[in-house]
Amino acid sequence: VQLQASGGGLVQVGGSLRLTCASSGHTSSQYAMGWFRQTPGKEREFVALISWDGTMTYYGDSVKGRFTISRGISRGSAKNTVYLQMNSVKLEDTAIYYCGIYRSGSYGYTDSYDNWGQGTLVTVSS
């Protein structure tokens, strides 16, 4: 399975942006998928995770109440598409955002994920 993140760009403080993580390849299974973000010189930070069926979501403390993770319809090529709706963005949300497939272990750690896609850059301006 290959993942591709998109939707990044320039947004002003307080604005909104929606990121998309699309999958291709072997998509017969549905996966729990997550978003992380990274800024230069720092480790990847957990942002959000959604369960394979969309019934459970988890968020990092810094984005709770502002970001929402959701997934596409549960059939066809969309079933492993995941979205990250970013509202009320702050300067500190500036980062490259990556999506990955959750496999096992603590959801807050990058080692629990694989199939990382190319990231998408989000820049928040004042």
C-alpha positions as CSV (number, residue, x, y, z in Angstrom):
1,V,0.0,0.0,0.0
2,Q,1.3,3.4,-0.9
3,L,0.1,6.6,0.8
4,Q,0.2,10.1,-0.5
5,A,-0.6,13.1,1.6
6,S,-1.9,16.3,-0.1
7,G,-3.8,19.5,0.7
8,G,-1.1,21.4,2.4
9,G,-0.4,25.1,1.7
10,L,-0.4,28.5,3.2
11,V,-3.1,29.5,5.7
12,Q,-3.5,32.4,8.1
13,V,-3.8,32.0,11.8
14,G,-7.3,31.1,12.7
15,G,-8.0,29.7,9.3
16,S,-8.8,26.1,8.1
17,L,-7.2,23.6,5.9
18,R,-8.1,20.0,5.0
19,L,-5.4,17.4,4.3
20,T,-6.0,14.2,2.4
21,C,-4.1,10.9,2.7
22,A,-4.9,8.7,-0.3
23,S,-3.9,5.1,-0.6
24,S,-3.1,3.0,-3.7
25,G,-2.0,-0.5,-4.2
26,H,-3.4,-3.4,-2.1
27,T,-6.6,-1.9,-0.7
28,S,-8.7,-4.9,0.0
29,S,-8.2,-4.4,3.7
30,Q,-9.0,-1.4,5.8
31,Y,-6.4,0.0,8.1
32,A,-6.2,2.2,11.1
33,M,-4.4,5.3,9.9
34,G,-2.7,8.2,11.5
35,W,-1.3,11.7,11.0
36,F,2.0,12.9,12.4
37,R,3.8,16.2,11.8
38,Q,7.4,17.2,11.8
39,T,9.4,20.5,11.9
40,P,13.1,20.8,11.2
41,G,15.3,19.5,14.0
42,K,12.4,17.8,15.9
43,E,11.0,14.3,16.0
44,R,7.7,13.5,14.4
45,E,4.8,14.5,16.6
46,F,1.6,12.5,16.8
47,V,-1.5,14.4,15.5
48,A,-4.4,12.0,15.2
49,L,-5.4,8.4,14.6
50,I,-8.6,6.8,13.3
51,S,-9.5,3.2,13.6
52,W,-10.0,0.9,10.6
53,D,-13.8,1.3,10.7
54,G,-13.8,5.0,11.7
55,T,-15.5,4.4,15.0
56,M,-12.6,5.5,17.2
57,T,-10.3,8.5,17.0
58,Y,-7.4,9.8,19.1
59,Y,-5.7,13.2,19.1
60,G,-2.5,14.7,20.3
61,D,-3.0,17.2,23.1
62,S,-1.9,20.1,21.0
63,V,-4.6,19.6,18.4
64,K,-7.6,18.4,20.4
65,G,-10.7,20.4,19.8
66,R,-9.3,22.0,16.6
67,F,-8.4,19.1,14.3
68,T,-10.7,16.3,13.2
69,I,-9.7,13.1,11.5
70,S,-12.1,11.2,9.4
71,R,-12.1,8.6,6.6
72,G,-13.7,8.1,3.3
73,I,-16.5,5.8,2.3
74,S,-15.8,2.1,3.2
75,R,-15.7,0.7,-0.3
76,G,-13.6,1.0,-3.4
77,S,-10.5,3.1,-3.6
78,A,-11.8,5.5,-1.0
79,K,-11.9,3.1,2.0
80,N,-8.4,3.9,2.9
81,T,-8.6,7.6,2.3
82,V,-8.2,9.6,5.5
83,Y,-8.7,13.3,6.0
84,L,-7.5,15.8,8.6
85,Q,-9.6,18.9,9.0
86,M,-7.6,21.6,10.6
87,N,-9.5,24.5,12.1
88,S,-8.4,27.4,14.2
89,V,-4.8,26.9,13.1
90,K,-2.0,28.4,15.0
91,L,1.6,29.4,14.1
92,E,2.8,26.3,15.8
93,D,0.9,24.0,13.4
94,T,3.4,24.9,10.7
95,A,5.0,21.5,9.8
96,I,5.2,18.8,7.2
97,Y,2.3,16.5,7.8
98,Y,2.7,12.7,7.1
99,C,0.2,9.9,7.1
100,G,1.0,6.3,7.9
101,I,-0.7,3.0,8.6
102,Y,-1.0,2.0,12.2
103,R,0.2,-1.6,12.8
104,S,0.5,-2.2,16.6
105,G,1.8,-0.7,19.8
106,S,1.3,2.7,21.2
107,Y,-0.4,5.0,18.7
108,G,1.6,8.0,19.7
109,Y,4.9,6.6,18.5
110,T,6.2,6.6,14.9
111,D,7.5,3.0,15.3
112,S,3.9,1.8,15.5
113,Y,3.3,2.9,11.9
114,D,4.6,2.1,8.5
115,N,4.0,2.8,4.8
116,W,4.7,6.5,5.4
117,G,3.8,8.6,2.5
118,Q,5.4,11.7,1.2
119,G,4.4,14.6,3.5
120,T,2.6,17.7,2.7
121,L,3.7,21.1,4.0
122,V,1.4,23.3,6.0
123,T,2.5,26.8,6.6
124,V,0.6,29.1,9.0
125,S,1.2,32.8,8.7
126,S,0.3,35.6,11.0
